[in-house]
């Protein structure tokens, strides 16, 4: 299996997993996926960012806090659709304790 084929398989897995999430909180910047069947698995509870909002990471993180309110884990897994946008806000996330 070559790396392109592997990457396609990973993207397809992530797409399927996101679409199967019972709770989808749509926001202007993307979607928060919450799956209470798998509360300890970050890949099942994450934010898919399609466009960085004007408020930057702060808006995304506030929406994630709201979506995961009442759960035992503060999920902070994010996937960006556009790598260039992710790179553009990387330093802001690092200042908040995230690791790229």
Secondary structure, DSSP 4 states (H G I P E B T S, - for coil): --HHHHHHHHHHHHHHHHHH-SEEEEETTEEEEE-GGGTT-GGGSEEEESS--TTTHHHHHHHHHHHTTTSSS---EEEES-HHHHHHHHHHHHHTT---
